[in-house]
Amino acid sequence: MKQHTEAEVLTALRKMTSHGIRVVHEPQQPGASTIDPKGLETPYEKQQAHVIDEAQETAKACAKFLSLPVIADSFDTHKARLEWANSMVEQFGRVFTTFYMRNGLRLNVINDARMELTTLANAMRVYKVESKKADAIRALVEQLPDISQYDRLSNEERLEVVEALREICRQFLSLVAPQAGTEGETANPKSPPIGSIEGPKGSFS
């Protein structure tokens, strides 16, 4: 049996606009995310390393989010989306499952980046990190889109959430890792799939 590649999956998706499938953002190569710790100083000397580690993890999460593909669709129901996904699995096998699990529109993927940003903001508050950089980071976190009703949003509204978070991630990286490119690192391999994955070919259910 032929082993398909992610490049073949992406090519197929690009040709499916008539089916309501849009490749909004293609996957990118990892970008640098090493932070500049200047402006993240805390008066609690023993906690300095913790703050820097939190900032570094947040930079990695943002870079990762920016690297992900964003595949939008116009399906009216989750059932219709799963039927389409399973048809793609039948055609391409597990490589499609792996690729689609990294879709930047997935709530779990969105939450990974969002949680890192809020965790860093909390750490800066607790450890009294005060600087122009810290204030700018806090201002970005305050702009994070609400995802409490994400499952009820329309397809276009979900895309708006993703674009807002992508812009916040870009601005965050420009603050803490100015040498970083506009795109981030590869997808999170620990992200769970949409629904469950069953069967030898990785079908969705």
C-alpha positions as CSV (number, residue, x, y, z in Angstrom):
1,M,0.0,0.0,0.0
2,K,1.3,3.4,-1.0
3,Q,2.5,5.6,1.9
4,H,1.1,9.1,1.3
5,T,2.8,12.3,2.5
6,E,1.6,15.4,4.2
7,A,2.5,17.3,1.0
8,E,0.0,15.2,-0.9
9,V,-2.7,15.8,1.7
10,L,-2.0,19.6,1.4
11,T,-2.2,19.4,-2.4
12,A,-5.5,17.6,-2.2
13,L,-6.9,20.1,0.3
14,R,-6.0,23.1,-1.9
15,K,-8.1,21.6,-4.6
16,M,-11.2,21.2,-2.5
17,T,-12.5,24.8,-2.4
18,S,-15.6,23.7,-4.3
19,H,-16.3,21.4,-1.4
20,G,-16.0,24.3,1.1
21,I,-12.5,23.4,2.2
22,R,-10.0,26.3,2.6
23,V,-6.4,26.2,3.4
24,V,-6.2,29.5,5.3
25,H,-2.6,29.0,6.5
26,E,-0.2,26.3,5.4
27,P,2.1,24.6,7.8
28,Q,5.4,26.4,8.3
29,Q,8.9,25.4,9.3
30,P,9.8,26.1,12.9
31,G,10.9,29.6,13.8
32,A,13.3,30.7,16.5
33,S,11.7,31.3,19.9
34,T,14.7,31.9,22.2
35,I,13.7,34.8,24.4
36,D,15.5,38.0,25.6
37,P,15.0,38.0,29.4
38,K,15.6,41.7,29.7
39,G,12.5,43.4,31.1
40,L,11.3,40.2,32.9
41,E,13.2,40.8,36.2
42,T,11.5,40.0,39.4
43,P,12.5,41.3,42.9
44,Y,12.1,37.6,44.1
45,E,15.6,36.5,43.1
46,K,14.9,32.8,43.8
47,Q,11.9,32.9,41.3
48,Q,13.8,34.6,38.5
49,A,14.5,31.4,36.7
50,H,10.9,30.3,37.0
51,V,9.7,33.5,35.3
52,I,12.2,33.2,32.5
53,D,11.2,29.5,32.0
54,E,7.5,30.5,31.8
55,A,8.3,33.1,29.2
56,Q,10.4,30.7,27.2
57,E,7.6,28.0,27.3
58,T,5.1,30.7,26.2
59,A,7.3,31.7,23.3
60,K,7.6,28.1,22.2
61,A,3.8,27.7,22.4
62,C,3.2,30.8,20.4
63,A,5.8,29.8,17.8
64,K,4.2,26.4,17.6
65,F,0.7,27.8,17.1
66,L,1.9,30.0,14.3
67,S,3.4,27.1,12.5
68,L,0.2,25.0,12.4
69,P,-2.0,24.6,9.3
70,V,-5.3,26.3,9.5
71,I,-7.9,24.3,7.5
72,A,-11.4,25.9,7.4
73,D,-14.6,24.3,6.1
74,S,-18.2,25.2,5.6
75,F,-19.8,22.0,7.1
76,D,-23.0,22.7,8.9
77,T,-22.7,19.9,11.4
78,H,-19.9,18.0,13.2
79,K,-21.3,14.8,11.7
80,A,-20.7,16.1,8.2
81,R,-17.2,17.1,9.0
82,L,-16.4,13.7,10.4
83,E,-17.8,12.0,7.4
84,W,-15.6,14.1,5.2
85,A,-12.6,13.5,7.5
86,N,-13.1,9.7,7.3
87,S,-13.3,9.8,3.5
88,M,-9.9,11.6,3.6
89,V,-8.6,8.9,5.9
90,E,-9.8,6.2,3.5
91,Q,-7.8,8.0,0.7
92,F,-4.6,9.0,2.6
93,G,-4.5,6.8,5.7
94,R,-3.0,7.9,9.0
95,V,-1.0,10.7,7.5
96,F,-4.3,12.7,7.1
97,T,-5.3,12.0,10.7
98,T,-1.9,13.3,11.9
99,F,-2.1,16.4,9.7
100,Y,-5.7,17.2,10.6
101,M,-5.1,16.8,14.3
102,R,-2.7,19.8,14.0
103,N,-5.4,22.1,12.5
104,G,-5.1,25.5,14.3
105,L,-8.9,25.7,14.5
106,R,-9.1,22.8,17.0
107,L,-10.0,24.0,20.5
108,N,-7.3,21.9,22.2
109,V,-4.7,23.4,20.0
110,I,-6.0,27.0,20.6
111,N,-6.1,26.4,24.4
112,D,-2.4,25.3,24.5
113,A,-1.2,28.7,23.4
114,R,-3.8,30.6,25.3
115,M,-3.0,28.8,28.6
116,E,0.7,29.5,28.3
117,L,0.0,33.2,27.8
118,T,-2.3,33.4,30.8
119,T,0.1,31.3,33.0
120,L,2.9,33.7,32.2
121,A,0.8,36.7,33.0
122,N,-0.1,35.1,36.4
123,A,3.5,34.4,37.1
124,M,4.4,38.1,36.4
125,R,1.7,39.2,38.7
126,V,2.6,36.9,41.6
127,Y,6.3,37.7,41.3
128,K,5.8,41.5,40.7
129,V,7.5,41.7,37.3
130,E,7.2,45.4,36.4
131,S,8.5,46.8,33.2
132,K,7.3,48.2,29.9
133,K,7.8,44.7,28.4
134,A,5.7,43.2,31.2
135,D,3.0,45.8,30.7
136,A,2.9,45.1,27.0
137,I,2.6,41.3,27.7
138,R,-0.3,41.9,30.1
139,A,-2.0,44.1,27.6
140,L,-1.8,41.3,25.0
141,V,-3.2,38.7,27.5
142,E,-6.1,41.0,28.2
143,Q,-6.9,40.9,24.5
144,L,-7.1,37.1,24.3
145,P,-10.4,36.0,22.6
146,D,-13.1,34.3,24.7
147,I,-13.3,30.6,23.9
148,S,-15.8,29.6,26.6
149,Q,-18.5,29.2,23.9
150,Y,-16.2,28.1,21.1
151,D,-18.2,25.0,20.2
152,R,-21.2,27.2,19.5
153,L,-19.5,29.6,17.2
154,S,-20.0,29.7,13.5
155,N,-17.1,28.5,11.2
156,E,-16.2,32.1,10.4
157,E,-16.4,33.2,14.1
158,R,-14.0,30.4,15.0
159,L,-11.6,31.6,12.3
160,E,-11.8,35.1,13.7
161,V,-10.7,33.6,17.1
162,V,-7.8,31.9,15.5
163,E,-6.7,35.0,13.6
164,A,-6.9,37.1,16.8
165,L,-4.7,34.6,18.7
166,R,-2.2,34.4,15.9
167,E,-1.8,38.1,15.9
168,I,-1.4,38.1,19.7
169,C,1.3,35.4,19.4
170,R,3.1,37.3,16.7
171,Q,3.1,40.4,18.9
172,F,4.2,38.4,21.9
173,L,7.2,37.0,20.0
174,S,8.2,40.4,18.7
175,L,8.3,41.5,22.4
176,V,10.2,38.6,23.9
177,A,12.0,37.0,21.0
178,P,12.6,39.8,18.4
179,Q,15.0,37.5,16.4
180,A,12.2,35.0,15.9
181,G,10.5,34.7,12.5
182,T,6.8,35.3,12.0
183,E,6.0,31.5,12.2
184,G,6.6,29.1,15.0
185,E,7.4,25.5,15.8
186,T,5.8,22.3,14.7
187,A,2.6,21.0,16.0
188,N,2.1,19.6,19.5
189,P,2.3,15.8,19.3
190,K,0.3,15.5,22.5
191,S,-2.8,17.2,21.2
192,P,-5.7,14.8,21.3
193,P,-7.7,14.2,18.1
194,I,-11.2,15.6,17.3
195,G,-13.5,12.9,18.6
196,S,-11.7,9.5,19.0
197,I,-9.4,7.8,16.5
198,E,-10.2,4.2,15.8
199,G,-9.4,1.5,13.3
200,P,-6.1,0.6,11.6
201,K,-6.2,3.7,9.3
202,G,-6.9,6.2,12.0
203,S,-10.5,7.0,11.2
204,F,-12.4,9.7,13.0
205,S,-15.5,9.0,15.1
